[in-house]
């Protein structure tokens, strides 16, 4: 397994770069935003993923561990290969992916070239239980029964789960625990 490499950029093509490492030129597929910012002769460090196939070994390189982690998560989705996952990292940065998963916005993944509505939904479902493992993700604190009832009431009124959670977090800590009061205060959050 090759997890990172450092060397000098010796060639840049439309999809990949060649990095000279110890006299050996390694072809590495990189996201568009990384490739477009490089110059021949520049030193670079990449965090890599080695895709092993029956007939090939292919290196994919990223500027951060986080990009590589999301790439690895994306290729775990049924129907998403390394090329499509790389297009995903080229199109969406890790924060955008994390936000899309957290807010359950599958349509964000439709921005990736070659990803339709069904595949976008599959990506969202696959990432929902895995994104928490990626550094920087803040899970929502557990709620008591009162807050659960308030959340359910807000969702039944047409607010998304994320909007309802934001309204819950805006309720002052010293608010009484009765459901009606908390719902009223949560609704005021949306009026501001």
Residue pairs with C-beta under 8 A, 6 or more apart in sequence:
1 50
2 48
2 50
2 59
3 47
3 48
4 45
4 46
4 47
4 48
5 19
5 21
5 26
5 28
5 45
5 46
5 48
5 59
5 61
6 21
6 43
6 44
6 45
6 46
7 19
7 20
7 21
7 22
7 26
7 43
7 44
8 19
8 20
8 41
8 42
8 43
8 44
9 17
9 18
9 19
9 20
9 38
9 39
9 40
9 41
9 42
9 43
9 44
10 18
10 19
10 20
10 25
10 40
10 41
11 17
11 18
11 25
11 40
12 18
12 35
12 38
12 40
15 29
15 35
16 27
16 28
16 29
16 30
16 35
17 27
17 28
17 30
17 35
17 38
17 61
18 25
18 26
18 27
18 28
19 25
19 26
19 28
19 44
19 46
19 61
20 26
26 59
27 59
28 46
28 48
28 59
28 60
28 61
29 58
29 59
29 60
29 61
29 82
29 83
29 86
30 46
30 60
30 61
30 62
30 86
31 62
31 63
31 67
31 86
31 89
31 90
32 90
33 90
34 61
34 62
34 63
38 44
46 61
46 62
46 63
47 61
47 62
47 63
47 64
47 65
47 67
47 68
48 59
48 60
48 61
48 62
48 68
49 59
49 60
49 62
49 68
49 71
49 72
49 82
50 57
50 58
50 59
50 60
51 57
51 58
51 59
51 60
51 75
51 82
58 82
60 68
60 71
60 82
60 86
62 68
62 71
62 89
64 94
66 94
66 134
66 135
66 136
67 89
67 93
67 94
69 94
69 134
69 135
70 88
70 89
70 94
70 97
70 134
71 82
71 85
71 86
71 88
71 89
73 126
73 127
73 130
73 131
73 134
74 80
74 84
74 85
74 88
74 89
74 123
74 127
75 81
75 82
75 85
76 126
76 130
77 119
77 122
77 123
77 126
77 127
78 122
78 126
79 119
79 122
80 88
80 119
80 123
84 112
84 114
84 115
87 112
87 113
87 114
88 97
88 109
88 112
88 115
88 123
91 111
91 112
91 113
92 100
92 108
92 109
92 111
92 112
94 134
94 136
96 108
97 108
97 127
97 131
98 131
98 134
98 136
98 137
99 105
99 108
100 106
100 108
100 109
100 124
101 124
101 127
101 128
101 131
102 131
102 137
102 162
103 160
103 162
104 124
104 128
104 160
104 161
104 162
105 124
106 117
106 120
106 121
106 123
106 124
107 117
107 120
108 120
109 115
109 119
109 120
109 123
109 124
110 116
110 117
110 120
112 120
115 123
131 137
132 139
140 165
143 151
143 168
144 177
146 177
146 178
146 179
146 182
147 168
147 182
149 179
150 164
150 168
150 179
150 182
150 183
150 186
151 161
151 164
151 165
151 168
153 179
153 183
154 163
154 164
154 167
154 168
154 183
154 186
154 187
155 161
155 164
159 167
159 190
163 190
164 186
166 189
167 186
167 187
167 189
167 190
168 182
168 186
170 185
170 186
170 189
171 182
171 185
171 186
171 189
172 185
175 181
175 182
175 185
176 182
